């Protein structure tokens, strides 16, 4: 990597699980980076990303969508190949398989539950019992899939080593603490959370400029 390369700018929102995954990846792998607040209503922010989500700028190259960002950083920078291997297509496919599942299953299930159980009540908005029941069902189904499929036969979500799939998932799982969800009934998930390479993520911290 050229010494003149500028730090990656991460336009992030600490409340955003995808933002945290990108920040954790850069921190763990010592990728030089600078954090900037994601100002959702600013013209510059909309110009970078019309969808107003986590975005990076790497030496003039702008990219959004957290999974695309993680794949790019793992390929562009000199990081351990377990994160997203460049030459092992089968292992890459297993990581991609989880990432494709993630945004249609655990992510909406957790986000919906956080809004219904924490955010909406704090703002005086009522959530119907029917909606709560549906969200609970979605959450239990997603967690059951992680417990009984993704972590059934391996220590990590896409095999025997930690990968960007685990970073993305952990950002969701840690949110369950916001409404005191007891994860102990899921032994595979509990064991995964206690793994040192996963548990270290909870110790990551940063400040936005």
VEXDREN-2710 file (C-alpha; in Angstrom, 1 decimal):
% VEXDREN-2710
k/r/px/py/pz
1/UNK/0.0/0.0/0.0
2/UNK/1.4/3.4/-1.0
3/UNK/2.4/5.5/2.0
4/UNK/0.6/8.5/0.5
5/UNK/-2.7/6.8/0.7
6/UNK/-5.2/8.8/2.8
7/UNK/-7.2/7.3/5.6
8/UNK/-10.6/5.8/4.7
9/UNK/-13.3/8.2/5.7
10/UNK/-16.3/6.4/7.3
11/UNK/-19.5/8.4/7.4
12/UNK/-21.2/6.6/10.2
13/UNK/-24.0/6.6/12.7
14/UNK/-23.1/4.7/15.9
15/UNK/-26.8/3.7/16.3
16/UNK/-26.5/1.9/12.9
17/UNK/-25.5/-1.7/13.1
18/UNK/-24.0/-1.7/9.6
19/UNK/-22.0/1.4/10.5
20/UNK/-20.6/-0.4/13.5
21/UNK/-19.6/-3.5/11.4
22/UNK/-17.5/-1.2/9.0
23/UNK/-15.9/0.6/11.9
24/UNK/-15.0/-2.6/13.7
25/UNK/-13.5/-4.1/10.6
26/UNK/-11.2/-1.1/10.1
27/UNK/-10.3/-1.0/13.8
28/UNK/-9.5/-4.7/14.1
29/UNK/-7.4/-4.8/10.9
30/UNK/-5.6/-1.5/11.6
31/UNK/-6.9/0.1/8.4
32/UNK/-6.2/3.8/8.7
33/UNK/-9.6/5.5/8.9
34/UNK/-11.3/8.7/10.0
35/UNK/-14.8/8.9/11.3
36/UNK/-17.3/11.5/10.2
37/UNK/-20.9/11.9/11.4
38/UNK/-23.6/10.8/8.9
39/UNK/-25.5/14.1/8.5
40/UNK/-28.6/12.6/6.9
41/UNK/-30.2/15.9/5.8
42/UNK/-27.1/17.6/4.4
43/UNK/-26.7/18.1/0.6
44/UNK/-23.2/16.6/0.7
45/UNK/-24.4/13.5/2.5
46/UNK/-27.2/13.0/0.0
47/UNK/-24.8/13.5/-2.9
48/UNK/-22.5/10.7/-1.5
49/UNK/-25.4/8.4/-0.8
50/UNK/-29.0/9.2/-1.7
51/UNK/-30.2/6.5/0.7
52/UNK/-28.5/8.2/3.7
53/UNK/-26.8/5.1/5.1
54/UNK/-23.2/4.1/6.1
55/UNK/-20.8/5.3/3.4
56/UNK/-17.0/5.3/2.9
57/UNK/-14.7/7.5/0.9
58/UNK/-11.4/5.8/0.0
59/UNK/-9.0/8.1/-1.8
60/UNK/-11.9/9.6/-3.8
61/UNK/-13.8/6.3/-4.3
62/UNK/-17.2/6.5/-2.6
63/UNK/-19.1/3.4/-1.7
64/UNK/-22.2/2.6/0.3
65/UNK/-24.0/-0.5/1.4
66/UNK/-22.2/-2.1/4.4
67/UNK/-21.7/-5.6/2.9
68/UNK/-20.3/-4.1/-0.3
69/UNK/-18.0/-1.9/1.8
70/UNK/-16.8/-4.9/3.9
71/UNK/-16.1/-6.9/0.8
72/UNK/-14.2/-4.0/-0.8
73/UNK/-12.1/-3.3/2.2
74/UNK/-11.2/-6.9/2.7
75/UNK/-10.1/-7.2/-0.9
76/UNK/-8.4/-3.8/-1.2
77/UNK/-6.3/-3.9/2.0
78/UNK/-3.8/-6.3/3.3
79/UNK/-5.9/-8.1/5.9
80/UNK/-6.0/-11.7/7.0
81/UNK/-7.7/-13.8/4.3
82/UNK/-10.2/-15.4/6.7
83/UNK/-12.2/-12.2/6.6
84/UNK/-13.1/-12.6/2.9
85/UNK/-10.7/-14.8/0.9
86/UNK/-9.7/-13.6/-2.5
87/UNK/-8.6/-16.9/-3.9
88/UNK/-11.0/-19.4/-2.2
89/UNK/-14.2/-19.1/-4.1
90/UNK/-16.0/-21.7/-2.1
91/UNK/-15.3/-20.0/1.2
92/UNK/-16.2/-16.7/-0.3
93/UNK/-19.5/-18.1/-1.5
94/UNK/-20.3/-19.4/2.1
95/UNK/-19.7/-15.9/3.4
96/UNK/-21.8/-14.3/0.7
97/UNK/-24.6/-16.8/1.4
98/UNK/-24.9/-15.6/5.0
99/UNK/-24.6/-11.9/4.0
100/UNK/-27.5/-12.4/1.5
101/UNK/-29.6/-14.0/4.2
102/UNK/-28.8/-11.4/6.8
103/UNK/-30.6/-8.4/5.3
104/UNK/-33.9/-10.3/4.8
105/UNK/-33.9/-12.1/8.1
106/UNK/-32.0/-11.1/11.3
107/UNK/-31.6/-7.5/10.4
108/UNK/-35.3/-6.6/9.9
109/UNK/-36.3/-8.8/12.8
110/UNK/-34.0/-7.1/15.2
111/UNK/-34.5/-3.6/13.9
112/UNK/-38.3/-4.0/14.0
113/UNK/-38.2/-5.3/17.6
114/UNK/-35.9/-2.5/18.8
115/UNK/-38.3/0.1/17.3
116/UNK/-41.4/-1.7/18.8
117/UNK/-39.9/-2.4/22.2
118/UNK/-37.7/0.7/22.8
119/UNK/-37.8/3.5/20.3
120/UNK/-41.6/3.8/19.6
121/UNK/-42.6/3.7/23.3
122/UNK/-39.9/6.3/24.2
123/UNK/-41.5/8.6/21.6
124/UNK/-45.0/8.0/22.8
125/UNK/-46.0/5.9/19.8
126/UNK/-48.2/2.9/20.5
127/UNK/-47.4/-0.4/18.9
128/UNK/-50.3/-2.8/18.4
129/UNK/-50.3/-6.3/20.1
130/UNK/-50.7/-7.8/16.6
131/UNK/-47.6/-6.1/15.4
132/UNK/-45.6/-7.1/18.5
133/UNK/-46.7/-10.7/18.0
134/UNK/-45.6/-10.6/14.4
135/UNK/-42.2/-9.1/15.3
136/UNK/-41.6/-11.6/18.1
137/UNK/-42.3/-14.4/15.6
138/UNK/-39.9/-13.0/13.1
139/UNK/-37.2/-12.5/15.7
140/UNK/-37.6/-16.0/17.1
141/UNK/-37.5/-17.5/13.6
142/UNK/-34.3/-15.6/12.7
143/UNK/-32.5/-16.5/15.9
144/UNK/-33.6/-20.2/15.5
145/UNK/-32.0/-20.2/12.1
146/UNK/-28.7/-18.8/13.4
147/UNK/-28.8/-21.3/16.3
148/UNK/-29.8/-24.4/14.4
149/UNK/-28.3/-23.8/11.0
150/UNK/-25.6/-21.1/10.8
151/UNK/-23.9/-22.0/14.0
152/UNK/-25.0/-25.7/14.2
153/UNK/-21.7/-27.3/13.1
154/UNK/-19.1/-24.5/13.3
155/UNK/-17.8/-21.8/15.6
156/UNK/-18.5/-19.1/13.1
157/UNK/-21.3/-18.2/10.7
158/UNK/-19.4/-19.2/7.6
159/UNK/-17.0/-21.8/8.7
160/UNK/-14.1/-22.4/11.1
161/UNK/-12.7/-18.8/11.1
162/UNK/-14.2/-15.4/11.8
163/UNK/-15.3/-13.5/8.8
164/UNK/-17.1/-10.3/7.7
165/UNK/-20.3/-12.4/8.2
166/UNK/-19.7/-12.5/11.9
167/UNK/-19.1/-8.7/12.1
168/UNK/-22.4/-8.0/10.4
169/UNK/-24.4/-10.4/12.5
170/UNK/-22.9/-9.3/15.8
171/UNK/-24.1/-5.7/15.2
172/UNK/-27.6/-7.1/15.3
173/UNK/-27.3/-9.6/18.2
174/UNK/-25.8/-7.0/20.5
175/UNK/-29.0/-4.9/20.0
176/UNK/-31.1/-7.5/21.8
177/UNK/-29.7/-6.1/25.0
178/UNK/-31.7/-2.9/24.5
179/UNK/-34.9/-4.8/25.5
180/UNK/-33.3/-7.4/27.8
181/UNK/-33.7/-10.4/25.5
182/UNK/-32.3/-13.5/27.2
183/UNK/-30.0/-15.1/24.7
184/UNK/-29.0/-17.9/27.1
185/UNK/-31.7/-20.2/25.7
186/UNK/-29.6/-20.3/22.5
187/UNK/-26.4/-22.1/23.5
188/UNK/-24.7/-21.9/20.1
189/UNK/-25.3/-18.2/19.9
190/UNK/-24.2/-17.7/23.5
191/UNK/-21.0/-19.6/22.8
192/UNK/-20.4/-17.6/19.7
193/UNK/-20.9/-14.3/21.6
194/UNK/-18.3/-15.4/24.2
195/UNK/-15.7/-16.3/21.6
196/UNK/-12.8/-13.8/22.1
197/UNK/-12.8/-12.7/18.5
198/UNK/-16.5/-11.8/18.8
199/UNK/-16.5/-10.5/22.3
200/UNK/-13.7/-8.1/21.6
201/UNK/-16.1/-6.1/19.4
202/UNK/-18.1/-4.9/22.4
203/UNK/-14.9/-3.2/23.6
204/UNK/-14.5/-1.1/20.4
205/UNK/-15.2/2.6/20.9
206/UNK/-14.8/5.7/18.8
207/UNK/-15.8/9.4/18.7
208/UNK/-17.5/11.1/15.8
209/UNK/-16.0/14.4/14.6
END
